[in-house]
Amino acid sequence: MGKAIQKGSAVYIRYRDHILNRNMPEAAERETMGWLTQEIGEYIYIQHDRTTESFQHSTGSASGIRLPKSSILDIYVVVKRESE
């Protein structure tokens, strides 16, 4: 990935999805937003729907995606603006 992003940060990710179009020579380009929950080996884990109490699955519910780092084209931390 090359960028140090703190666990729990809200992120925007643009990535190549080879599984979606495995029969095509070009991978589909996709994007997602969510919270970075884990980085294990060559994968990162993003939750894009979760309860607000915790980042842990055991104390709340969540859904998300596991992405290979090699498929990530762009990743940015999403900065929360204060309400006006």
N, C-alpha and C positions, 0 to 999 in steps of 0.2 A: 504494500500500500504506500509506503514511503512517508506518510504523514502520521504524527502522533495525535490521536484523537482520544479524549478522555471517555472512559466507559460511562454510559448514561447520557451522552451528548445527543441532541437531536441532529440528524444528518440528512442530506440529500445525496443520493447515489445514482449515477448513470452507469449502466453495465451492459455487457453482452450476454445474451441468454442462448447458449448453445443447445440446451435441452429442448427448448421450445421448437426450434427449427433444426433438429439434428439431421434431417434428410436434405437440408439446403446447405450449399457451400458457405453462405454468409449467415452469421448469427443475427438474431433479432436484437436491436438496441432497445433497452427498456430503462425505466427509471422508477425509483421508489424513495419514500421518505419515512423516517422512523427514528428510533433510539438505538444507538449502538450498545448492545448488551454484553457481547463477548467477542474475543478474538482468540481463536484456538488454531494453532498451526497455520495452515493455508486458507482458513475460512474466517469470515466475520459473520456475526449474527445480529440481525436487525429486527426489532419489534416495531410493527406499525399500528398495533392496537393493543393497549394494555390497561390494566387498572392503575390508578394513581398511587396506591399505597406503597408499592415496591416494584423493583425491577426483577424480582425473583418469581419464577413460575409457581413455586410452592405456596406462596401467600396471596396470589392473585391469578388472574387469567391474562393470557396474551396470545397474539398470533404474530407471525413474522416470517422471516426468510433467512436461509443460510446461503451466503454468496462466497464463491472462491475469490480470493484476492486477485488472482490473475485475470478475472473477467471484469474488474472495476475499471471504468474509463475515467470517471471523475467522482470525487467525494468532497463535500463541503459541510462544515458545521453550520447549522441553522441558528441564527441569533434571534432570540425572542425580544421583540420590541415591547416597551412599556405602553400600557393603554394611555390614551390621551385624554 
